[in-house]
Protein backbone atom coordinates (compact mmCIF):
# COMPACT_ATOMS: atom_id res chain seq x y z
CA UNK A 1 0.00 0.00 0.00
CA UNK A 2 1.35 3.48 -0.85
CA UNK A 3 1.34 6.20 1.76
CA UNK A 4 -1.83 7.93 0.65
CA UNK A 5 -4.01 5.20 -0.71
CA UNK A 6 -5.77 4.29 2.50
CA UNK A 7 -9.52 4.22 2.46
CA UNK A 8 -10.65 5.77 5.68
CA UNK A 9 -14.04 6.07 7.23
CA UNK A 10 -14.72 8.48 10.08
CA UNK A 11 -17.90 7.61 11.92
CA UNK A 12 -19.39 10.68 13.58
CA UNK A 13 -19.29 14.15 12.01
CA UNK A 14 -19.06 16.16 15.23
CA UNK A 15 -16.13 18.39 16.14
CA UNK A 16 -13.56 15.64 16.39
CA UNK A 17 -14.88 13.46 13.56
CA UNK A 18 -15.31 16.22 11.03
CA UNK A 19 -11.88 17.72 11.62
CA UNK A 20 -10.24 14.27 11.54
CA UNK A 21 -12.01 13.43 8.28
CA UNK A 22 -11.11 16.70 6.57
CA UNK A 23 -7.48 16.84 7.61
CA UNK A 24 -6.94 13.23 6.48
CA UNK A 25 -8.76 13.92 3.21
CA UNK A 26 -6.55 16.97 2.72
CA UNK A 27 -3.58 14.58 2.96
CA UNK A 28 -5.00 12.74 -0.05
CA UNK A 29 -6.48 9.76 1.72
CA UNK A 30 -9.89 8.73 0.43
CA UNK A 31 -12.21 9.55 3.27
CA UNK A 32 -15.88 8.95 3.87
CA UNK A 33 -17.36 10.76 6.85
CA UNK A 34 -20.50 9.07 8.16
CA UNK A 35 -23.19 10.38 10.46
CA UNK A 36 -26.74 9.26 11.21
CA UNK A 37 -27.87 12.92 11.18
CA UNK A 38 -29.20 13.38 7.63
CA UNK A 39 -29.53 17.12 8.02
CA UNK A 40 -25.88 17.45 8.95
CA UNK A 41 -24.73 15.24 6.07
CA UNK A 42 -26.91 17.25 3.68
CA UNK A 43 -25.40 20.49 4.88
CA UNK A 44 -21.89 19.15 4.51
CA UNK A 45 -22.59 17.92 0.98
CA UNK A 46 -23.81 21.46 0.25
CA UNK A 47 -20.56 22.88 1.63
CA UNK A 48 -22.20 24.28 4.75
CA UNK A 49 -20.18 23.67 7.95
CA UNK A 50 -22.53 22.59 10.76
CA UNK A 51 -20.31 24.32 13.36
CA UNK A 52 -18.24 27.48 13.47
CA UNK A 53 -14.54 26.68 13.34
CA UNK A 54 -11.60 28.67 12.00
CA UNK A 55 -10.65 27.53 8.46
CA UNK A 56 -13.39 24.89 8.32
CA UNK A 57 -15.38 26.34 5.42
CA UNK A 58 -12.26 26.62 3.23
CA UNK A 59 -11.04 23.12 4.08
CA UNK A 60 -14.47 21.64 3.39
CA UNK A 61 -14.56 23.36 0.00
CA UNK A 62 -11.05 22.20 -0.82
CA UNK A 63 -11.68 18.55 0.05
CA UNK A 64 -15.03 18.44 -1.77
CA UNK A 65 -13.38 19.98 -4.84
CA UNK A 66 -10.55 17.45 -4.80
CA UNK A 67 -13.14 14.70 -4.19
CA UNK A 68 -11.00 13.20 -1.42
CA UNK A 69 -13.99 13.37 0.93
CA UNK A 70 -17.59 12.22 0.74
CA UNK A 71 -20.31 12.55 3.37
CA UNK A 72 -22.83 9.81 3.87
CA UNK A 73 -25.35 8.26 6.23
CA UNK A 74 -24.56 4.77 4.93
CA UNK A 75 -22.47 3.22 7.69
CA UNK A 76 -22.71 -0.32 6.29
CA UNK A 77 -20.97 0.57 3.02
CA UNK A 78 -18.36 2.61 4.88
CA UNK A 79 -17.49 -0.38 7.07
CA UNK A 80 -17.40 -2.77 4.13
CA UNK A 81 -15.11 -0.63 1.98
CA UNK A 82 -12.56 0.98 4.31
CA UNK A 83 -9.15 -0.07 5.68
CA UNK A 84 -9.40 2.26 8.62
CA UNK A 85 -12.52 2.97 10.67
CA UNK A 86 -12.41 5.89 13.09
CA UNK A 87 -15.03 6.00 15.82
CA UNK A 88 -15.62 9.66 16.69
CA UNK A 89 -19.09 9.73 18.16
CA UNK A 90 -20.12 11.69 21.23
CA UNK A 91 -19.53 10.32 24.71
CA UNK A 92 -21.51 12.84 26.76
CA UNK A 93 -21.93 12.74 30.52
CA UNK A 94 -24.90 11.03 32.07
CA UNK A 95 -26.82 12.84 34.82
CA UNK A 96 -24.58 11.21 37.48
CA UNK A 97 -21.30 12.11 35.70
CA UNK A 98 -20.67 8.65 34.26
CA UNK A 99 -19.87 8.41 30.56
CA UNK A 100 -22.76 7.70 28.22
CA UNK A 101 -21.38 5.07 25.84
CA UNK A 102 -24.64 4.41 24.01
CA UNK A 103 -23.59 6.04 20.72
CA UNK A 104 -20.29 4.17 20.71
CA UNK A 105 -22.12 0.89 21.46
CA UNK A 106 -24.39 1.38 18.44
CA UNK A 107 -21.33 1.77 16.21
CA UNK A 108 -19.75 -1.37 17.64
CA UNK A 109 -22.97 -3.23 16.80
CA UNK A 110 -22.75 -2.00 13.21
CA UNK A 111 -19.11 -3.04 13.03
CA UNK A 112 -20.03 -6.53 14.22
CA UNK A 113 -22.73 -6.73 11.60
CA UNK A 114 -20.85 -5.45 8.57
CA UNK A 115 -17.13 -6.02 9.00
CA UNK A 116 -16.04 -8.54 6.35
CA UNK A 117 -12.35 -7.76 5.76
CA UNK A 118 -9.39 -6.62 7.89
CA UNK A 119 -9.70 -3.09 9.22
CA UNK A 120 -8.10 -1.03 11.95
CA UNK A 121 -10.72 0.43 14.25
CA UNK A 122 -9.42 3.64 15.78
CA UNK A 123 -11.25 5.08 18.73
CA UNK A 124 -11.04 8.88 18.89
CA UNK A 125 -13.89 9.48 21.31
CA UNK A 126 -13.02 10.19 24.94
CA UNK A 127 -13.89 6.93 26.65
CA UNK A 128 -13.41 5.17 30.00
CA UNK A 129 -10.22 3.23 30.56
CA UNK A 130 -10.66 -0.30 29.29
CA UNK A 131 -12.89 0.63 26.35
CA UNK A 132 -10.46 -0.63 23.69
CA UNK A 133 -10.45 -4.02 25.42
CA UNK A 134 -14.20 -3.89 25.82
CA UNK A 135 -14.80 -3.17 22.12
CA UNK A 136 -12.42 -5.98 21.13
CA UNK A 137 -14.20 -8.39 23.45
CA UNK A 138 -17.65 -7.34 22.24
CA UNK A 139 -16.71 -7.85 18.59
CA UNK A 140 -15.30 -11.30 19.34
CA UNK A 141 -18.41 -12.23 21.32
CA UNK A 142 -20.58 -11.10 18.44
CA UNK A 143 -18.75 -13.54 16.20
CA UNK A 144 -16.28 -11.30 14.36
CA UNK A 145 -13.09 -13.23 13.67
CA UNK A 146 -10.02 -11.85 15.45
CA UNK A 147 -8.20 -11.83 12.08
CA UNK A 148 -10.59 -9.16 10.83
CA UNK A 149 -9.73 -6.27 13.12
CA UNK A 150 -7.56 -4.51 15.62
CA UNK A 151 -8.86 -1.81 17.93
CA UNK A 152 -6.63 1.17 18.69
CA UNK A 153 -7.00 4.08 21.12
CA UNK A 154 -6.03 7.43 19.61
CA UNK A 155 -7.41 10.29 21.73
CA UNK A 156 -7.84 13.79 20.38
CA UNK A 157 -6.53 16.91 22.13
CA UNK A 158 -7.87 19.60 19.84
CA UNK A 159 -9.11 22.93 21.12
CA UNK A 160 -12.30 24.31 19.65
CA UNK A 161 -11.55 27.30 17.46
CA UNK A 162 -8.05 25.94 16.73
CA UNK A 163 -9.12 22.42 15.89
CA UNK A 164 -7.62 22.15 12.40
CA UNK A 165 -4.32 23.60 13.52
CA UNK A 166 -4.24 21.33 16.58
CA UNK A 167 -4.90 18.24 14.49
CA UNK A 168 -2.15 19.10 12.01
CA UNK A 169 0.39 20.27 14.58
CA UNK A 170 -0.55 18.32 17.69
CA UNK A 171 1.77 18.59 20.71
CA UNK A 172 1.77 14.80 20.60
CA UNK A 173 -0.05 11.95 18.90
CA UNK A 174 -0.97 9.20 21.34
CA UNK A 175 -1.58 5.70 20.01
CA UNK A 176 -2.63 2.83 22.24
CA UNK A 177 -1.99 -0.17 20.05
CA UNK A 178 -1.06 -3.76 20.71
CA UNK A 179 -0.78 -5.14 17.20
CA UNK A 180 2.11 -4.79 14.74
CA UNK A 181 -0.25 -5.07 11.79
CA UNK A 182 -2.31 -2.13 13.05
CA UNK A 183 0.83 -0.20 13.95
CA UNK A 184 2.04 -0.40 10.33
CA UNK A 185 -1.19 1.24 9.18
CA UNK A 186 -1.05 3.84 11.95
CA UNK A 187 2.44 4.72 10.80
CA UNK A 188 1.12 5.23 7.28
CA UNK A 189 -1.40 7.71 8.62
CA UNK A 190 0.68 9.48 11.22
CA UNK A 191 4.32 9.41 10.08
CA UNK A 192 3.72 12.42 7.78
CA UNK A 193 2.82 14.51 10.84
CA UNK A 194 5.74 16.26 12.55
CA UNK A 195 4.29 15.79 16.06
CA UNK A 196 5.96 13.36 18.46
CA UNK A 197 4.20 10.00 18.48
CA UNK A 198 3.69 8.01 21.63
CA UNK A 199 2.96 4.35 21.05
CA UNK A 200 1.70 2.78 24.23
CA UNK A 201 -0.91 0.42 25.63
CA UNK A 202 -4.59 1.21 25.03
CA UNK A 203 -5.24 1.73 28.77
CA UNK A 204 -2.40 4.23 29.05
CA UNK A 205 -3.60 6.08 25.98
CA UNK A 206 -7.18 6.24 27.26
CA UNK A 207 -6.08 7.60 30.63
CA UNK A 208 -3.70 10.15 29.06
CA UNK A 209 -6.69 11.92 27.57
CA UNK A 210 -8.57 12.27 30.86
CA UNK A 211 -5.43 13.08 32.84
CA UNK A 212 -4.46 15.81 30.35
CA UNK A 213 -7.83 17.54 30.58
CA UNK A 214 -8.00 17.12 34.36
CA UNK A 215 -4.53 18.61 34.74
CA UNK A 216 -5.33 21.66 32.61
CA UNK A 217 -8.66 22.18 34.39
CA UNK A 218 -6.82 21.95 37.72
CA UNK A 219 -4.28 24.50 36.55
CA UNK A 220 -7.10 26.98 35.89
CA UNK A 221 -8.84 26.22 39.17
CA UNK A 222 -5.54 26.60 41.02
CA UNK A 223 -4.99 30.12 39.72
CA UNK A 224 -8.63 30.96 40.40
CA UNK A 225 -8.19 29.79 43.98
CA UNK A 226 -5.18 32.07 44.34
CA UNK A 227 -7.20 34.88 42.72
CA UNK A 228 -9.77 34.52 45.47
CA UNK A 229 -7.04 35.05 48.02
CA UNK A 230 -5.77 38.07 46.05
CA UNK A 231 -9.15 39.76 46.31
CA UNK A 232 -8.80 39.72 50.10
CA UNK A 233 -5.13 40.67 50.28
CA UNK A 234 -4.72 43.30 47.53
CA UNK A 235 -2.12 41.13 45.82
CA UNK A 236 -2.16 41.28 42.01
CA UNK A 237 -3.24 38.01 40.38
CA UNK A 238 -1.90 38.94 36.93
CA UNK A 239 1.59 39.56 38.32
CA UNK A 240 1.43 36.39 40.39
CA UNK A 241 0.42 34.24 37.40
CA UNK A 242 3.16 35.84 35.31
CA UNK A 243 5.81 35.34 37.99
CA UNK A 244 4.80 31.72 38.58
CA UNK A 245 4.62 31.09 34.86
CA UNK A 246 8.19 32.23 34.31
CA UNK A 247 9.25 29.12 36.16
CA UNK A 248 9.58 26.94 33.06
CA UNK A 249 8.21 23.96 34.97
CA UNK A 250 4.92 25.82 35.29
CA UNK A 251 4.67 28.03 32.12
CA UNK A 252 2.55 31.16 31.80
CA UNK A 253 0.21 29.54 29.28
CA UNK A 254 -3.27 28.54 30.33
CA UNK A 255 -2.88 30.30 33.63
CA UNK A 256 -5.41 33.10 33.48
CA UNK A 257 -7.80 33.72 36.34
CA UNK A 258 -11.43 34.22 35.44
CA UNK A 259 -14.96 33.00 35.99
CA UNK A 260 -13.91 29.44 35.31
CA UNK A 261 -13.60 26.96 32.49
CA UNK A 262 -16.45 25.67 30.37
CA UNK A 263 -16.84 23.83 27.08
CA UNK A 264 -17.48 20.31 26.00
CA UNK A 265 -14.35 18.75 27.52
CA UNK A 266 -13.06 20.02 30.86
CA UNK A 267 -16.35 19.94 32.80
CA UNK A 268 -17.41 16.60 31.37
CA UNK A 269 -14.03 14.88 31.50
CA UNK A 270 -13.12 15.98 35.02
CA UNK A 271 -16.45 14.66 36.33
CA UNK A 272 -16.06 11.45 34.35
CA UNK A 273 -12.54 10.89 35.66
CA UNK A 274 -13.71 11.26 39.26
CA UNK A 275 -16.46 8.69 38.57
CA UNK A 276 -14.07 6.31 36.83
CA UNK A 277 -11.69 6.51 39.80
CA UNK A 278 -14.57 5.91 42.24
CA UNK A 279 -15.23 2.68 40.42
CA UNK A 280 -11.72 1.58 41.46
CA UNK A 281 -12.29 2.99 44.98
CA UNK A 282 -9.84 5.81 44.37
CA UNK A 283 -10.75 9.33 45.43
CA UNK A 284 -9.28 11.94 43.09
CA UNK A 285 -9.34 14.74 45.65
CA UNK A 286 -7.42 17.30 43.62
CA UNK A 287 -9.62 16.89 40.55
CA UNK A 288 -12.74 16.98 42.76
CA UNK A 289 -11.54 20.25 44.28
CA UNK A 290 -10.86 21.68 40.83
CA UNK A 291 -14.46 20.93 39.90
CA UNK A 292 -15.82 22.53 43.07
CA UNK A 293 -13.70 25.66 42.67
CA UNK A 294 -14.93 25.98 39.11
CA UNK A 295 -18.58 25.69 40.10
CA UNK A 296 -18.30 28.45 42.70
CA UNK A 297 -16.10 30.58 40.43
CA UNK A 298 -18.81 30.79 37.79
CA UNK A 299 -21.20 32.49 40.18
CA UNK A 300 -18.74 35.06 41.59
CA UNK A 301 -20.26 37.94 39.58
CA UNK A 302 -23.74 37.12 40.91
CA UNK A 303 -22.44 37.03 44.49
CA UNK A 304 -20.84 40.42 43.94
CA UNK A 305 -24.12 41.87 42.69
CA UNK A 306 -25.99 40.41 45.65
CA UNK A 307 -23.54 42.21 47.94
CA UNK A 308 -24.09 45.45 46.06
CA UNK A 309 -27.82 45.50 45.55
CA UNK A 310 -30.48 44.75 48.09
CA UNK A 311 -32.91 43.91 45.35
CA UNK A 312 -32.19 42.07 42.11
CA UNK A 313 -35.80 42.42 40.94
CA UNK A 314 -36.05 44.88 38.08
CA UNK A 315 -32.30 45.23 37.55
CA UNK A 316 -31.10 44.98 33.95
CA UNK A 317 -27.89 42.99 33.58
CA UNK A 318 -26.16 42.61 30.22
CA UNK A 319 -24.04 39.55 29.58
CA UNK A 320 -21.22 40.31 27.18
CA UNK A 321 -20.21 37.05 25.54
CA UNK A 322 -22.09 33.84 26.11
CA UNK A 323 -19.76 31.27 24.51
CA UNK A 324 -17.35 29.37 26.77
CA UNK A 325 -14.44 31.10 25.06
CA UNK A 326 -13.97 33.37 22.03
CA UNK A 327 -13.79 32.14 18.41
CA UNK A 328 -16.42 29.47 18.92
CA UNK A 329 -20.22 29.37 18.93
CA UNK A 330 -20.20 26.66 21.60
CA UNK A 331 -22.06 27.49 24.81
CA UNK A 332 -21.89 24.06 26.44
CA UNK A 333 -21.16 24.37 30.17
CA UNK A 334 -20.19 28.01 29.63
CA UNK A 335 -19.92 29.99 32.90
CA UNK A 336 -22.25 32.60 31.31
CA UNK A 337 -25.11 30.07 31.29
CA UNK A 338 -24.86 29.50 35.04
CA UNK A 339 -24.79 33.28 35.57
CA UNK A 340 -27.80 33.91 33.31
CA UNK A 341 -29.87 31.20 34.98
CA UNK A 342 -29.05 32.45 38.48
CA UNK A 343 -29.79 36.07 37.65
CA UNK A 344 -33.13 35.16 36.10
CA UNK A 345 -33.96 33.02 39.12
CA UNK A 346 -33.23 36.05 41.33
CA UNK A 347 -35.57 38.25 39.31
CA UNK A 348 -33.14 40.25 37.18
CA UNK A 349 -33.82 41.12 33.56
CA UNK A 350 -31.01 39.54 31.58
CA UNK A 351 -29.79 40.74 28.21
CA UNK A 352 -27.23 38.86 26.15
CA UNK A 353 -24.95 39.97 23.38
CA UNK A 354 -22.55 37.59 21.66
CA UNK A 355 -21.14 37.93 18.14
CA UNK A 356 -21.98 34.33 17.22
CA UNK A 357 -23.26 32.45 20.27
CA UNK A 358 -26.75 33.96 20.66
CA UNK A 359 -28.55 31.26 18.70
CA UNK A 360 -27.09 28.38 20.69
CA UNK A 361 -27.64 30.13 24.01
CA UNK A 362 -31.25 30.96 23.16
CA UNK A 363 -31.99 27.24 22.92
CA UNK A 364 -30.95 26.60 26.53
CA UNK A 365 -31.73 29.99 28.12
CA UNK A 366 -34.89 31.15 26.33
CA UNK A 367 -35.83 33.62 29.08
CA UNK A 368 -32.95 36.01 28.43
CA UNK A 369 -33.25 38.77 25.83
CA UNK A 370 -30.82 38.43 22.91
CA UNK A 371 -29.34 41.38 21.05
CA UNK A 372 -27.81 41.62 17.58
CA UNK A 373 -26.18 44.93 18.35
CA UNK A 374 -23.68 45.41 21.17
CA UNK A 375 -24.64 48.95 22.14
CA UNK A 376 -28.36 48.25 22.09
CA UNK A 377 -27.70 45.57 24.72
CA UNK A 378 -25.81 48.07 26.89
CA UNK A 379 -28.20 51.00 26.61
CA UNK A 380 -30.14 51.40 29.87
CA UNK A 381 -28.49 48.46 31.71
CA UNK A 382 -27.52 48.55 35.38
CA UNK A 383 -24.48 46.34 34.97
CA UNK A 384 -22.35 44.58 32.35
CA UNK A 385 -20.81 41.19 33.02
CA UNK A 386 -18.06 40.32 30.57
CA UNK A 387 -18.05 36.52 30.32
CA UNK A 388 -16.12 35.91 27.08
CA UNK A 389 -13.07 37.80 25.91
CA UNK A 390 -14.26 38.54 22.35
CA UNK A 391 -11.86 41.01 20.76
CA UNK A 392 -14.59 43.58 20.05
CA UNK A 393 -15.22 43.96 23.80
CA UNK A 394 -11.72 45.27 24.24
CA UNK A 395 -12.73 48.40 22.32
CA UNK A 396 -15.84 49.05 24.43
CA UNK A 397 -16.80 52.71 24.18
CA UNK A 398 -16.55 53.95 27.78
CA UNK A 399 -18.20 57.27 26.89
CA UNK A 400 -21.28 55.39 25.72
CA UNK A 401 -21.29 53.37 28.93
CA UNK A 402 -21.06 56.51 31.08
CA UNK A 403 -23.81 58.23 29.14
CA UNK A 404 -26.28 55.41 28.52
CA UNK A 405 -26.05 52.89 31.35
CA UNK A 406 -28.16 53.40 34.46
CA UNK A 407 -25.11 52.54 36.51
CA UNK A 408 -21.77 52.55 34.65
CA UNK A 409 -20.70 49.20 36.05
CA UNK A 410 -18.56 46.44 34.51
CA UNK A 411 -17.83 43.08 36.10
CA UNK A 412 -14.93 41.74 34.07
CA UNK A 413 -15.07 37.96 34.36
CA UNK A 414 -12.00 37.53 32.18
CA UNK A 415 -9.84 40.43 33.42
CA UNK A 416 -9.90 41.52 29.83
CA UNK A 417 -10.09 45.29 30.19
CA UNK A 418 -7.53 45.77 32.96
CA UNK A 419 -5.06 47.46 30.60
CA UNK A 420 -7.67 50.14 29.79
CA UNK A 421 -8.19 51.11 33.44
CA UNK A 422 -11.97 51.71 33.18
CA UNK A 423 -11.93 53.15 36.72
CA UNK A 424 -9.92 56.13 35.50
CA UNK A 425 -12.89 56.99 33.27
CA UNK A 426 -15.29 56.85 36.21
CA UNK A 427 -16.64 53.36 35.60
CA UNK A 428 -17.32 51.01 38.52
CA UNK A 429 -14.99 48.20 37.53
CA UNK A 430 -14.57 44.76 39.12
CA UNK A 431 -12.06 42.05 38.22
CA UNK A 432 -11.45 38.45 39.26
CA UNK A 433 -8.86 38.51 42.03
CA UNK A 434 -9.39 42.27 42.36
CA UNK A 435 -12.74 43.18 43.85
CA UNK A 436 -14.63 40.01 42.88
C1 LIG B 1 -9.87 21.73 25.82
C2 LIG B 1 -8.38 21.34 25.76
O1 LIG B 1 -7.58 22.51 25.65
C3 LIG B 1 -8.12 20.38 24.63
O2 LIG B 1 -6.77 19.98 24.62
C4 LIG B 1 -9.03 19.17 24.84
O3 LIG B 1 -8.84 18.18 23.89
C5 LIG B 1 -10.48 19.61 24.86
O4 LIG B 1 -10.66 20.56 25.89
P1 LIG B 1 -11.43 23.47 24.59
O5 LIG B 1 -12.56 22.91 25.39
O6 LIG B 1 -11.65 23.75 23.15
O7 LIG B 1 -10.17 22.49 24.66
O8 LIG B 1 -11.06 24.86 25.28
P2 LIG B 1 -9.79 25.58 25.91
O9 LIG B 1 -9.24 26.56 24.96
O10 LIG B 1 -8.84 24.60 26.45
O11 LIG B 1 -10.50 26.41 27.10
C6 LIG B 1 -11.30 25.76 28.07
C7 LIG B 1 -11.87 26.73 29.08
O12 LIG B 1 -10.87 27.17 30.00
C8 LIG B 1 -12.49 28.00 28.50
O13 LIG B 1 -13.73 28.23 29.11
C9 LIG B 1 -11.50 29.10 28.87
O14 LIG B 1 -12.12 30.35 29.03
C10 LIG B 1 -10.94 28.57 30.17
N1 LIG B 1 -9.58 29.06 30.45
C11 LIG B 1 -8.55 28.74 29.64
C12 LIG B 1 -9.33 29.86 31.58
O15 LIG B 1 -10.23 30.16 32.36
N2 LIG B 1 -8.04 30.27 31.82
C13 LIG B 1 -7.01 29.96 31.00
O16 LIG B 1 -5.88 30.38 31.28
C14 LIG B 1 -7.27 29.17 29.87
Boltz pocket constraint, residues with backbone or C-beta under 6 A from the ligand:
constraints:
  - pocket:
      binder: B
      contacts: [[A, 156], [A, 157], [A, 158], [A, 159], [A, 160], [A, 161], [A, 213], [A, 216], [A, 220], [A, 253], [A, 254], [A, 255], [A, 256], [A, 257], [A, 258], [A, 259], [A, 260], [A, 261], [A, 262], [A, 263], [A, 264], [A, 265], [A, 266], [A, 324], [A, 325]]
      max_distance: 6.0
